[in-house]
């Protein structure tokens, strides 16, 4: 709890508002998950991620995803080097930017699927296989990807299998008028905010282990499983799910709901999960795991609308 207050205090020196976004980002990080940030340009997505890395004393790398980016540009590759003493030539592995604690995959949907897939093994197994050799990634390891919801020309939508690897999809909206006034006032001067380190990599890893040990009552488990199962258009599903959903959330969603609820409870200074923790994280956990059908698109129904209905019928 003290660490959270100190982290929030440091982040507020560079980030104005966006309290819910910051909380969901911290929940995803301490739950040892990955996060997909969706918002229009200019809402400080990159600044938020780089600031988080700075206050946590972690190595940060940013990858700008473009149509010509290749998988080796992310994972690294073997380069032929000559030993100056023996004059022998040997292959030496040069690590890519994925070998960092926090990786920002900026505009991940602007690169082809083969390059997007280069992150799949890293996100799931925290290791990378190159040239037949598997190399572990540094811990803690956190991928934060961004997407622009407006421009869709020349983009490659993420496949469902990769979307499911993201613990949360966090939506960033426009700031309020007062917040925008503060943003303009604080970011157009000559003084730049300096951030101090709050946690080391070792402390972060220990906190992530503690999150896993937070007890969960049966009622919270039932709520998480019911939310995931009721989102599937199967026999016994709510009528609105059968009408508007093509594919619902899989079992990984139930796991994600509980892990995120554990992290939320701990960040709020509680040592057991409550049902409110599960419902509080339902939208960022489920919104990218629901595949809506053409009826929903035609009627203007969003995933968040369906999750609101699910929370009322759980």
N, C-alpha and C positions, 0 to 999 in steps of 0.2 A: 504494500500500500504506500509506504514511504517512497519507494523507488518510482512508483507510478506518478505520485504528486510531483516529484523532482523532474521526471521526464516531461510531464505536461507543462511544468513551469518553463523548462528550457525550450520546448517546441513552440510555446506561445510567444517567445521572443522573436520568432521568424514567421510563424503561421498565425493568421488572424481568423478566429472563428473555426469552423469545421470540427467542432468538438466530437460529434458522432463519428466522423471519418477517422479522426485520430484514435478514438477508443477502439473502433473496429480493426484498425491497422495493428494496434498493440495486441488485441485479442488474437488476431491471426498469427502474429509473430511469436507470442509466448505459447500458443497452442502448437507450434512447430508446423504451421501450415503456410501456404502461399496465397497471394492476394492479387486480384484483378481489379484495377481502378478504372472506372469508366466515367469520363467527364469531358466537357469541351476544353479546348486549349485555354491556357491562361489562368487556371484555377490552382496553381502551385503544387501539382502532383509530383513533379520531379523534385522541387524544393523540399517537400515534405519527406520524401524517401531519403534524400541525401542528408537532411538534417537528422533524421532518425539514426542513420549510420554514424554520424559525427558524435552524437551524444552517447552512443553505445560503444564507442571505440572499436568499431568493426570496419573491415575493409569493404569498400563500396565500389562497384563497377556499373557503368551505364552502357547499355547496348542500344544503339539506334537501329531499329529494324527497318530495312529497306528491301525493295524487290530483288536487288542483286546480292543480298547477304547470303553467304554459304554456311552450311553447318560447321565447317572447320573454323570459320570466323568466330564462332561461339565457344566450341569445345577445345580448340587448339589443334595442332598438327605436328607431325614429325618433319624436321628440317635437316637436310644433309649438311653436316658440319665437318670441318677438317681440323684434326688435332695438330696444333703448331709444332709439337715436339716429334711425334711419330709420322706426321704427314698422312696418317690414315683417315679415311672418311667414314664417319659413323652418323647414324640418324639420332637426333636429339629432339625430345618432345618439348615443344614450347606451349605452355598452358594458355588457353583462351580466357576471355573475360568472365566465363562462368566460374572460374576458380576464385571466388570471393565469398564473403559472408552474406552480403546483401547485393543482389543483382537486379537492376532496374531494366526490364525489357520494354523499352519505350516504343509505343505503337506496334505491338506484337502482331497485329492483324495486317500489317503492310508487307510481310515477308511470305514467301511461298510455304506450303505445308511441310516440305522436306526440311526446311530450316526451323520452322516452328517445332517440329518433332525432335530437334536436337536438344530441346529442353526437357523432353518427357522423362528420360531416364534420370536426369539430374534432379528433377522435382520429386520423383517417386522414390528413388533409391539413394539420393545424395552421393552419386558416383557417376563417372563418365567412362565409357569404353571407346578408346581410340586406337586404331591400328592393332586390334586384337588384345589390348591390355586395358584392364579396368583400373581406374585411378579414383581414390576417394576425394570428395570435396571437403573444404574446410567447414568445421562446425562452429557456431550455428550457421545454417544455410537457409536463405530466404529469397524467394523470387517474387518480385512485385512487377506485374505487367500493367501497361496502360493501354487504353483504347479510346479513340475519339468516336462517339456515337453518331456524329453528324455526317462526316465524309465517309462514304462507303465505296466510292469509285476506286478501282485499282487495289482493293483489299482482298484478303483471303480469310474468311471467317474461321475461327478456331473450331476444330472438330470437337464433338461432344466428349470424346475420351480425354482430350486435353483440358477442356473446361472443367471436367470433373476433378482434375488434379488440383484445381485452385480451391482452397478451403472456403474463401469468401469472394464475392463480387461486390465491391463497394462503389456506390454511386455518389458522385460529387456534384452538388448543385451550386448555383450562383450564391454569393454571399448576400447578406442583408445590406440595406443602404448604409447603416451605421458601420458595419464591418468593412464595406467597400471604402468608406471615408477614411477609416483607420489604415487600410491597406495602402491607399494612395499617399497618406500622410507619412507613413513609416517607411515606405520603400522608395521614395523619391528624394531622400536627403543624402548627405555625404557619409553618415555614420552607418556602419555595417555591424549587425549583431554578432557577438562572439558566443559560441556555445561551449559549455564545459562537459567533460565526460561524466557519465552517470554510472554506467555498468560496463564491466569488461566482458570479453567473449566467454570466459569461464563462468562468470556469474550469470550470464544470460542462459548458458547451457544448464546450469544448476536449477534456475527458475523454471525452465522448460520441463525438467524432470519432476519438479514439485507439482506442476500443473497436472501431470499424469496421475498423481497420487491423491488428488482431491476426490473425496467420496461423493457418490451420486445416489440419491434415493430412488427407489423403484418408480415413484410417481414421475420423476423427471425423465427416467429412461423410457417409460411408457409414452410420455408426451413426445419425445424425440422420434421414437419408432412410429407412432401414430401419424405424425406430421409427414414423415417420409412415405409411409405406405398409402396414406390417403391422397397423396399427390399423383398416384399412378392410376391411369384409366382402366382399372380392372373391375371384376365383379365386386360389388359392394362399395365402390368409390362414390363420393358425392356426385350429384348430378352435374354440377358445373365443371367438375374435373373431366368427366366423360365427354362433355360437350366441347371443351376448349383446349384440352391437353392431348398431345399425340404421344409423348413419352414423359413419365414422371421421374422423380429422383430415385436413384439406386441406393443400395445399402451404405455406400460411402457417405451419403448425406446424413444418415442416422449417426454414424461415427463422428462426422464433422460437427453436428449439432451438440453432441455431448462434449467433445474436446473444446469447442468454442465456449460452451457454457461453463466448463471448468475454469478456463482462463479468465472469463468475465467475473466469476465469483471471486477468484483470487485477487484480481486487480481491484475489486471493490472491498477488499479486506475481509471476505467471508471464506470459511474453510469447508464449505459444503455447497453443493449445487442446489438451487431452487428452481421450480418450474418457470419462474419469471426469467431466469437466465437463458433457458432454452427458447422461450418465445421471443426474447429480445434479439437473439441472433438469427431468427428464422429467415428473415428477408435476405440478408447478405449470404446466407448459406444455401438457400433454395432457389433464388431468382435465376441463376445461370444454369441450374440443373433441370428446369422445366422447359420442355420443347412444346411450344404452343402450335396448334393446327391453324388451318386457313380460316376457320370460323372465328377464332379469337382475333386474328389479324383483321378480318373484315369488320368486326364489331368493335375494334379499338381496345380490346382487353389486354392488359399488361400482366406480366408475371407477378408483380407486387400486389395487384388487385386480387389475384387468385390466392396468394399467401395470406392476405387479410381475411379472406373467406375461410381458408383452412384453419386459421387461428381461432375463428369463431365456432368452428364445428369439431374441434379436436376432442 
